[in-house]
Amino acid sequence: MPTYLADILAAHRARASGDHRDLDELAAQAQSMLAPRDFAGTLRGSGISCIAEIKRHSPSKGDLDPDLQPDLVAKEYEAGGAACLSVLTDAEFFGGSAADLQLARHGSGLPILRKDFTVQEADVLDTRLMGADAVLLIVAALNDAELRRCAARAESLGLAALVEVHDEEELVRAIRVGARLIGVNQRDLRTFAVDHDRACSLAAKIPSHVVAVAESGIRDADDARRLADAGYDALLVGETLIRATDRGARLREIIGHPVAAR
């Protein structure tokens, strides 16, 4: 059985172990930047919102669109009604880069999530320095102390923290650190298999004041409707959009349904 998460985290933690930069200096640089755009607030609305993902490669699916132009894809997504963007910056496993994020930022005015594997506070600071408006914190990748430190660092920078969970135990941990933006990933990051019922089964356990995001395995308008009815504020959609011939039209097709009140 493949252990994608273990391999990815091992690589990121190995790099982090050699990172001796001064956090105070990084923080000073990050604080000097323009304030982040309101990622979480943008996802609240009367209809289901979409975080549209820019991703070149998947460890389980191989190349998706290795030659994509992030600025042009960002424009397609904005025209299709995306509320926010997600940009993969992991190079080794997903073929992404900080440059991809910066190009996407130039291509649209949408708030951007840096999609990567955060393992230390310096990663959170780098996220702001790249120009992102939100950072991904994967509960399965962090112990409680790391999760608290990274969440606090994000808050100090005005960054939204999308705290990602896969089961009820991780959801409890996310709530315990005061997460205000929680994503339920239907993809098992250890095997990359998708459970299409996972998000719905956890929806009722997410507090009503939290912005709830369903991630991965969202294929069509029926999936979007089911997740909206379960109470999700937003969807994070990647592979379905990247593989589409007309990404804007595919996005409009998926998000044309209202969100039920939680």
N, C-alpha and C positions, 0 to 999 in steps of 0.2 A: 504494500500500500504506500503510495507516495506521501511524503510529509512536506508539502510545499511550505507551510508556515515555518516549520523548524529550520528548513534550509535558508529561507529568506531572512529570518531573524538572526540566524547565526552570522550571515554575511553582514548585516547591518550592525550587529553588536561588535563584530570584529573591527569594523571601521570606526565605530564610536570609541573603542578602547584606545585608539591612537589619536583621538581628537582632544588636544590639550588647550584649545582656545579659551580665552577668558570670557566667562559668561557676562560679566558686567560690561565689558567692552562691546560684546555683541548686542546686549540689551540697549546700550546707549545708541548704537547705530540704528537698531530697529525702532526705537522711540522717536528718532529724528525723521522718520518717514511720514508721509501723509496717512491719516487715519484709515483703517480698513473700511471697506464697504460692508453694509449690514447683510451678512450672509443669512443668518437665521431669520431675521425679520422679513427678508424677501420671500421666504418659503411659506409664510402665513398668508392665507388668502381664501377666497370663496371656492376656488377650484383646486384640483390636484396640481401641485407644482412639480417641476422636473429639474433635477440636477443632471445635466447632460455631460457625459464623460468623453474625454479625449484620451484614447489609449491605442498604442501602436501594436502591442504584443500581449499575449497571455501565456503564462507558463503551461497551462493545460490545453489551450487551443492553438498555440503557435502564433504566427503573424496574423494580425487583423487588418492593418493598413500601415505597414512600416514607412511608407512614403507620404503619409498625410501631412498637410500643412496646417498647423494648429490655428493660425490666425483665420484661415478660410473656413475651417471646421467650426470655429467659434462663431463666425458670422452666420453660418448655416443654422447653428443651434439657436442663436438669438432670433433670427428670422422665423424659426419654427416655434418660438414661444417658450424656450427654456428660461427658467428663473435664475439659475446659477450654473456654473460650470464646475466640473471636476477634471483635474489634469494629473495624469500619472507622471511622477518625476523619478521613479526608480529606474535606473539604467540597466542593471544587470538582468533583472527578471522580466521587466515590462517594456524595455526599450525607450523609456521616457527620459526627461531631463528638465533642469530648471529653465533652459531656453524654451522648451515647449510651453511651459507655464507663462513665461513672459510674452511669447508670441501670441498666445491665446488672450492674454490681458490686452494687448494692443489691438486685437481683432474685434473685441466687443467691450461693452461697458458693464458686463455682468459680474457679480461677485464670484470669486474663484476659490475652490477647495484644492489645497495641495494634497493629492492622493499618494501617500507613501507610508513607509513603516517607521513611525516615530518610536525611538527607543531611549531618547534622552532630551533634556531641556534644550540643548544646542540645536536639535532638529526643529523644535518649535520656533526658536529665534531665526533659524535659516528660512523657515516657512514665511515669516513676515518679511525678511530681507529679500526674498524672491518676488515679493509683491502679492502674495496670496492673502485672502481675507478669512480663510478658515483652515484649520489643521485637523488631520485625522488622528484620533487616538483609539487604537484597537485594544480593547480590554484584554483579549487573549494574549497580547504581546507584552503587557506591562504588569508588574506587580502593583499592589495597592499604593505603595509609597511613590513609585514612578508615575502612576496615573494621577495622583494628587499633585505632584510637582509639575507635571506637564500641563495639567488643567489650569493650575494657578498661574503658570507662566503665560499661557495663552490669554487668560483673562487680563493679566497685567498689560498685555500688548493690544488689547481690544480685538483679538482674534476670536472668532467662533471656534469652538471645539466640537467636531462631530465625533461623539463617543460611540464606537461601534461594538455591538454585542451579537452573540450567536445563540444564546440560551438564557434561561431565567436566572441562573446564578450570575452570569455576567451582567445581566440587566440590573440586578440588585446592586452590584458593585458600581455600576455607572450612576445609579440614583444616589448611592451613598456619597459620591464625590460631588454631588450637586449638578450633574450634567443637565443642561437646558436644551440640548440638541442631541438626540439619540438615534442612531441608525441600526436597524436590524438587518444584518447581512444573511441572506438566505443561502449563500455559498459557504460551505465548510472550508475554511482556509487550510485545513490539514490535507484534505483530499481534493478540493475544488468541486465536489459534487454539489448540486443545487437541490434544496428542499423547498418546493413552492408553497408549502403550508406553514413554514416557520414564522414568517412575519405576522400572518393572521393569528397564529396561536399565541403570540406574545403581545399583540396590540393592546388588549384590555389591561395589561399590567403596566403600561407606560403612563405615568401621571399626565393629567390633562394639560398642565401648564408647559409640558415639554414639547418641543417641535419634534415630531416623529417622522422618520425617514425609512422607507423600505428600500433595501438595496439588493441588487443582483437577481438574475433570472427573470426579469420582467420582459415579457415577449410581445405583448399586444395590449389593445384597449380593454380586453376582458380581464387581464391581470391587473391593469390599472384600476378598473372599476371595483374589483374585489378588494384591493388594498385600500382604496379610498373609502369604501363602505366599512372596512374594518377600523377606520379612524386615522389613517396616515395622512399627514400634511403634504408629504412629498415623496417622490420616487427618485432613486439614483439609477440611471439607465446607461449602460455602456455598450456592450457587444451588439445588442439589437440595433442601436443607432449607427455605430461605426460601420457595420456591415451593410447598411441600407444604401440603395442606389441614390435615393433622394432623402437625405437625412432630415431636412426641415419638414417634409411632408410626413415622414414616418413619425416624427416627434408630435406633430399636430394630431395625427391619428391616435396616438397613445394617450395623450393627456386631455382629451375632450370630455371628461366626466367630472362631476362635482364631488367634493369631499363630504362625507357624512360627519355630523357633529360627534365629538367624543365627550 
